[in-house]
Amino acid sequence: MEYRKLGHTDLEVSAICLGTMTWGQQNTQAEGHEQMDYALDMGINFFDTAEMYAVPPRAETQGKTEEIIGTWFAKNGNRDKVILATKVAGRSGMKWLRDDGSATEQSAAHIHEAIDKSLARLQTDYVDLYQLHWPDRPIALFGGSMAYKHLGDEINRIGDILETLADIQKSGKVRHFGLSNETPWGIMKFLHHAEVDSALPRMVSVQNAYNLVNRIYELGSAEIYHREGVGLLAYSPLAQGYLTGKYQNGALPQGSRKQLFDRLQRYETPGADKAISAYLALAEKYGLDASQMANQFVTTRSFVTSNIIGATSMEQLKLAVTSIDVELSEELLGEIEAIHENAPNVCP
């Protein structure tokens, strides 16, 4: 396993991060424990979760994923072997995360409540990386047009959010902070506040979607990594399973996320099927497993700190983890770029 610096911190995280969002809904506690055992044995020291997991978010399953991780720590006594990341929800209509039934936002009260509840579920007294799951301002998220549309002014301002995070950091509950589903403007604004006021924490990472059919991170945020050191924690490297080929020609595998939840419209845009088919054919041409090619493409980008993989079966997990051993030739990478140029970012 390869290890990389997490921003400007002294933490070395594995180039592959174990994603956990299916645990507690598609996966049982025993299956979650089995995945963590395997990941740790394979050299993965970086786990990612969130207060709202399992996904899709429901009141009945909220917090279950963190609880599964917590029981694994309690059983094995190995909290010190894992760099643990979790997230606090941004502004949303979800009213089951907070004790008073209010919709989520990143106010001081909400953030303090969220971290305390996450720590209790995780059975730990600190988190290594605490991420703002999505911005606390009205912007389009999770697919759709790449064009910015002004939907109003933010409610909890970035400076206020950072002051709250600084308080939590001083308490010892969190070591470092990161962003998620954030825009280039948002990343730079958070960095600017920390530069102006050294008492505020500096963001060390951003967790955004990145895969062969969604490379919009490259358009504005990749430069931020090279100039500011805020690395990408890439999620959805397989485009929610589409880049494995399992949904080709209208297939709907029993137990798949699309069959269970029908939530994959982000990867069903005009032009998506053609581009995905081209990548699948390319993998076949080079004798590679399509999922491993897609994962290794993400892992080997210069601005990626860690590739967040996820699986509902051990077979899927082993393919994802061992993708780090797959070699992508310059010829293959050139053909990937040719497909991308003909069908750029069809699934933003």
Secondary structure per residue as TSV (DSSP state, phi and psi in degrees):
chain	resnum	aa	ss	phi	psi
A	1	M	-	360.0	142.0
A	2	E	-	-95.0	147.3
A	3	Y	E	-125.0	143.5
A	4	R	E	-134.6	149.8
A	5	K	E	-65.3	136.0
A	6	L	-	-88.9	98.2
A	7	G	T	57.9	-137.3
A	8	H	T	-96.3	18.8
A	9	T	S	-84.0	178.1
A	10	D	S	-96.3	11.4
A	11	L	-	-86.9	135.6
A	12	E	E	-109.2	113.0
A	13	V	E	-105.8	150.0
A	14	S	E	-65.5	146.9
A	15	A	S	-65.8	-18.0
A	16	I	E	-116.1	130.9
A	17	C	E	-110.5	141.2
A	18	L	E	-85.4	112.1
A	19	G	E	-82.4	151.6
A	20	T	-	-133.1	8.1
A	21	M	T	-67.8	-12.3
A	22	T	T	-88.9	-11.4
A	23	W	B	-72.7	129.9
A	24	G	T	99.5	-5.6
A	25	Q	T	-134.5	-67.7
A	26	Q	T	-82.8	-25.7
A	27	N	B	-119.5	143.2
A	28	T	-	-80.4	171.8
A	29	Q	H	-61.0	-43.1
A	30	A	H	-61.1	-39.9
A	31	E	H	-68.4	-39.1
A	32	G	H	-61.5	-43.0
A	33	H	H	-62.0	-41.4
A	34	E	H	-63.2	-40.9
A	35	Q	H	-64.4	-42.0
A	36	M	H	-67.0	-39.6
A	37	D	H	-57.8	-48.4
A	38	Y	H	-64.5	-45.8
A	39	A	H	-59.6	-46.1
A	40	L	H	-63.5	-40.7
A	41	D	H	-62.3	-29.8
A	42	M	T	-87.7	4.2
A	43	G	T	94.1	5.4
A	44	I	-	-79.2	120.9
A	45	N	-	-114.7	10.3
A	46	F	E	-126.2	117.1
A	47	F	E	-117.6	141.7
A	48	D	E	-124.3	133.8
A	49	T	-	-144.8	-166.7
A	50	A	-	-162.8	155.1
A	51	E	T	-63.1	-29.7
A	52	M	T	-86.8	-7.4
A	53	Y	-	-70.5	144.7
A	54	A	S	-82.4	163.2
A	55	V	S	-112.5	140.7
A	56	P	S	-68.8	150.2
A	57	P	-	-68.2	130.3
A	58	R	-	-144.0	150.4
A	59	A	T	-59.3	-34.6
A	60	E	T	-70.3	-25.7
A	61	T	T	-114.3	-1.9
A	62	Q	T	-61.1	129.8
A	63	G	T	86.3	-8.9
A	64	K	H	-64.0	-37.5
A	65	T	H	-64.1	-46.7
A	66	E	H	-60.7	-38.5
A	67	E	H	-62.0	-40.1
A	68	I	H	-64.1	-41.7
A	69	I	H	-63.6	-41.6
A	70	G	H	-61.7	-41.3
A	71	T	H	-68.3	-30.8
A	72	W	H	-68.2	-42.5
A	73	F	H	-60.4	-45.1
A	74	A	H	-64.2	-37.6
A	75	K	H	-71.0	-38.6
A	76	N	H	-102.5	-17.0
A	77	G	-	61.1	37.5
A	78	N	-	-121.5	29.7
A	79	R	G	-55.5	-33.9
A	80	D	G	-71.1	-11.2
A	81	K	G	-89.4	-4.7
A	82	V	-	-122.9	133.0
A	83	I	E	-89.8	111.7
A	84	L	E	-105.1	128.5
A	85	A	E	-120.5	136.4
A	86	T	E	-139.1	-178.1
A	87	K	E	-141.8	152.9
A	88	V	E	-107.9	136.6
A	89	A	-	-65.7	149.4
A	90	G	-	-89.3	-163.3
A	91	R	S	-66.6	127.1
A	92	S	-	-159.1	174.1
A	93	G	S	-89.2	3.0
A	94	M	-	-68.9	122.8
A	95	K	-	-113.3	12.2
A	96	W	S	-106.1	-0.8
A	97	L	S	-84.7	-27.1
A	98	R	S	-104.8	145.5
A	99	D	T	-61.8	-31.5
A	100	D	T	-88.3	3.9
A	101	G	-	77.1	13.1
A	102	S	-	-83.7	153.9
A	103	A	-	-65.4	147.3
A	104	T	-	-71.0	146.0
A	105	E	-	-156.1	168.7
A	106	Q	-	-102.0	53.8
A	107	S	-	-81.8	167.0
A	108	A	H	-58.9	-45.1
A	109	A	H	-62.4	-42.7
A	110	H	H	-67.3	-42.3
A	111	I	H	-66.4	-43.1
A	112	H	H	-62.4	-42.8
A	113	E	H	-63.0	-42.9
A	114	A	H	-63.5	-46.6
A	115	I	H	-66.6	-39.3
A	116	D	H	-63.7	-40.9
A	117	K	H	-71.3	-37.4
A	118	S	H	-62.8	-45.4
A	119	L	H	-60.3	-38.9
A	120	A	H	-65.6	-44.3
A	121	R	H	-66.9	-38.0
A	122	L	H	-78.4	-8.8
A	123	Q	T	53.8	48.3
A	124	T	-	-142.2	162.0
A	125	D	S	-104.8	5.0
A	126	Y	-	-155.6	156.1
A	127	V	E	-118.3	138.0
A	128	D	E	-74.4	-38.3
A	129	L	E	-137.8	119.2
A	130	Y	E	-112.3	121.9
A	131	Q	E	-113.8	143.6
A	132	L	E	-81.3	110.4
A	133	H	S	-60.1	-36.1
A	134	W	S	-158.1	161.5
A	135	P	-	-63.3	146.4
A	136	D	S	-93.0	56.8
A	137	R	S	-154.6	153.2
A	138	P	-	-78.0	97.6
A	139	I	-	-135.0	158.5
A	140	A	-	-69.6	135.7
A	141	L	-	-137.0	160.6
A	142	F	S	60.1	52.2
A	143	G	S	101.7	164.5
A	144	G	S	109.0	-161.7
A	145	S	-	-64.5	144.9
A	146	M	S	-81.3	-10.2
A	147	A	S	-73.6	134.7
A	148	Y	-	-75.1	135.0
A	149	K	-	-125.3	125.4
A	150	H	-	-77.7	116.4
A	151	L	-	-108.9	5.1
A	152	G	-	133.8	176.0
A	153	D	-	-91.6	149.0
A	154	E	-	-64.1	151.4
A	155	I	S	-92.5	-59.1
A	156	N	S	-92.1	111.5
A	157	R	-	-75.7	154.4
A	158	I	H	-57.6	-42.1
A	159	G	H	-60.4	-40.4
A	160	D	H	-67.1	-41.2
A	161	I	H	-60.8	-45.2
A	162	L	H	-64.2	-34.9
A	163	E	H	-63.0	-40.0
A	164	T	H	-64.2	-43.8
A	165	L	H	-63.3	-36.5
A	166	A	H	-61.8	-40.7
A	167	D	H	-62.0	-42.1
A	168	I	H	-67.0	-38.8
A	169	Q	H	-64.4	-42.3
A	170	K	H	-61.8	-30.9
A	171	S	T	-74.4	-12.9
A	172	G	T	88.4	4.0
A	173	K	S	-77.8	-23.7
A	174	V	E	-138.0	137.8
A	175	R	E	-88.7	-46.2
A	176	H	E	-142.4	165.5
A	177	F	E	-128.2	150.6
A	178	G	E	-142.6	170.5
A	179	L	E	-109.1	169.6
A	180	S	E	-154.6	142.6
A	181	N	S	51.7	43.0
A	182	E	-	-108.1	152.5
A	183	T	-	-89.4	164.2
A	184	P	H	-57.1	-40.8
A	185	W	H	-60.1	-44.8
A	186	G	H	-63.5	-44.6
A	187	I	H	-57.8	-49.1
A	188	M	H	-67.2	-33.5
A	189	K	H	-66.0	-42.6
A	190	F	H	-62.3	-42.1
A	191	L	H	-64.9	-39.0
A	192	H	H	-61.4	-44.9
A	193	H	H	-59.7	-40.4
A	194	A	H	-70.5	-29.0
A	195	E	H	-73.4	-38.4
A	196	V	H	-70.9	-37.4
A	197	D	-	-125.9	104.6
A	198	S	T	-67.6	-11.0
A	199	A	T	-77.7	-12.6
A	200	L	S	-92.9	144.5
A	201	P	-	-71.4	146.9
A	202	R	-	-96.6	129.6
A	203	M	-	-65.6	138.0
A	204	V	-	-109.7	-10.9
A	205	S	E	-158.3	165.3
A	206	V	E	-138.5	132.1
A	207	Q	E	-106.2	103.5
A	208	N	E	-127.2	159.6
A	209	A	E	-65.8	138.7
A	210	Y	-	-157.3	125.1
A	211	N	B	-163.6	-177.9
A	212	L	T	-60.6	-28.9
A	213	V	T	-104.2	5.3
A	214	N	B	-145.9	91.4
A	215	R	-	-116.2	29.3
A	216	I	T	-65.9	-19.9
A	217	Y	H	-55.4	-33.6
A	218	E	H	-66.3	-24.0
A	219	L	H	-71.7	-32.5
A	220	G	H	-139.5	-26.0
A	221	S	T	-93.9	-25.0
A	222	A	H	-60.0	-36.8
A	223	E	H	-63.3	-33.6
A	224	I	H	-62.5	-38.3
A	225	Y	H	-60.9	-49.5
A	226	H	H	-69.1	-29.3
A	227	R	H	-98.0	-27.0
A	228	E	H	-119.4	-11.9
A	229	G	-	79.4	16.3
A	230	V	-	-90.5	102.8
A	231	G	E	-81.6	156.9
A	232	L	E	-88.0	127.6
A	233	L	E	-100.1	102.3
A	234	A	E	-84.6	125.3
A	235	Y	E	-110.9	164.0
A	236	S	-	57.1	47.3
A	237	P	T	-63.6	-20.6
A	238	L	T	-104.9	16.5
A	239	A	G	51.9	51.6
A	240	Q	G	52.2	35.3
A	241	G	G	99.2	-14.2
A	242	Y	G	-64.2	-33.3
A	243	L	G	-79.2	-0.3
A	244	T	G	-84.7	-19.7
A	245	G	T	91.6	0.4
A	246	K	T	-72.0	-16.1
A	247	Y	T	-103.3	10.8
A	248	Q	G	-62.2	144.0
A	249	N	G	57.0	34.9
A	250	G	G	79.7	9.3
A	251	A	-	-62.3	145.6
A	252	L	-	-138.4	80.8
A	253	P	-	-59.5	137.6
A	254	Q	T	-61.2	131.1
A	255	G	T	86.1	-2.8
A	256	S	-	-74.1	162.2
A	257	R	H	-63.0	-37.9
A	258	K	H	-66.9	-40.7
A	259	Q	H	-66.7	-38.4
A	260	L	H	-78.1	-40.5
A	261	F	H	-124.4	-16.3
A	262	D	-	48.3	55.6
A	263	R	-	-121.1	20.7
A	264	L	-	-104.1	25.6
A	265	Q	G	-62.1	-21.1
A	266	R	G	-58.7	-26.6
A	267	Y	G	-111.2	25.3
A	268	E	-	-125.6	32.8
A	269	T	S	-81.0	164.8
A	270	P	T	-57.3	129.9
A	271	G	T	91.0	-13.0
A	272	A	H	-65.8	-45.3
A	273	D	H	-60.7	-41.8
A	274	K	H	-65.2	-44.9
A	275	A	H	-65.7	-44.5
A	276	I	H	-62.0	-42.1
A	277	S	H	-60.2	-37.5
A	278	A	H	-65.3	-41.6
A	279	Y	H	-67.5	-38.6
A	280	L	H	-64.4	-40.7
A	281	A	H	-65.7	-35.9
A	282	L	H	-64.6	-43.9
A	283	A	H	-60.7	-43.2
A	284	E	H	-62.3	-41.0
A	285	K	H	-57.5	-38.7
A	286	Y	T	-95.3	7.8
A	287	G	T	68.9	30.8
A	288	L	-	-109.9	149.9
A	289	D	-	-67.4	130.1
A	290	A	H	-59.8	-38.9
A	291	S	H	-67.7	-37.2
A	292	Q	H	-69.8	-38.2
A	293	M	H	-61.9	-45.8
A	294	A	H	-64.0	-42.8
A	295	N	H	-65.2	-45.4
A	296	Q	H	-68.8	-30.6
A	297	F	H	-58.6	-45.9
A	298	V	H	-65.2	-49.1
A	299	T	H	-58.9	-33.7
A	300	T	T	-91.1	3.8
A	301	R	S	-72.2	142.0
A	302	S	T	-64.6	-24.4
A	303	F	T	-97.0	0.9
A	304	V	E	-89.9	121.5
A	305	T	E	-80.1	-43.7
A	306	S	E	-154.3	143.7
A	307	N	E	-98.8	117.4
A	308	I	E	-86.9	105.6
A	309	I	E	-98.0	155.4
A	310	G	-	-144.6	153.9
A	311	A	-	-155.2	150.3
A	312	T	S	-103.4	-12.8
A	313	S	S	-127.9	157.1
A	314	M	H	-66.0	-32.7
A	315	E	H	-60.4	-46.3
A	316	Q	H	-63.0	-42.0
A	317	L	H	-63.4	-43.4
A	318	K	H	-65.1	-38.4
A	319	L	H	-62.2	-42.3
A	320	A	H	-66.5	-46.2
A	321	V	H	-68.1	-42.2
A	322	T	H	-77.8	-4.0
A	323	S	G	-60.8	-21.9
A	324	I	G	-65.8	-16.1
A	325	D	G	-92.6	-2.6
A	326	V	-	-79.8	134.1
A	327	E	-	-96.3	128.1
A	328	L	-	-105.3	111.8
A	329	S	-	-71.6	160.6
A	330	E	H	-61.4	-34.9
A	331	E	H	-64.0	-45.0
A	332	L	H	-62.4	-45.5
A	333	L	H	-62.0	-35.5
A	334	G	H	-63.6	-38.7
A	335	E	H	-71.1	-33.1
A	336	I	H	-60.9	-43.9
A	337	E	H	-64.4	-35.9
A	338	A	H	-64.4	-42.3
A	339	I	H	-63.8	-43.1
A	340	H	H	-62.2	-40.5
A	341	E	H	-65.3	-32.4
A	342	N	H	-81.0	-24.0
A	343	A	S	-144.1	70.7
A	344	P	T	-78.5	129.1
A	345	N	T	50.0	54.4
A	346	V	S	-73.8	-13.4
A	347	C	-	-129.3	66.4
A	348	P	-	-68.5	360.0
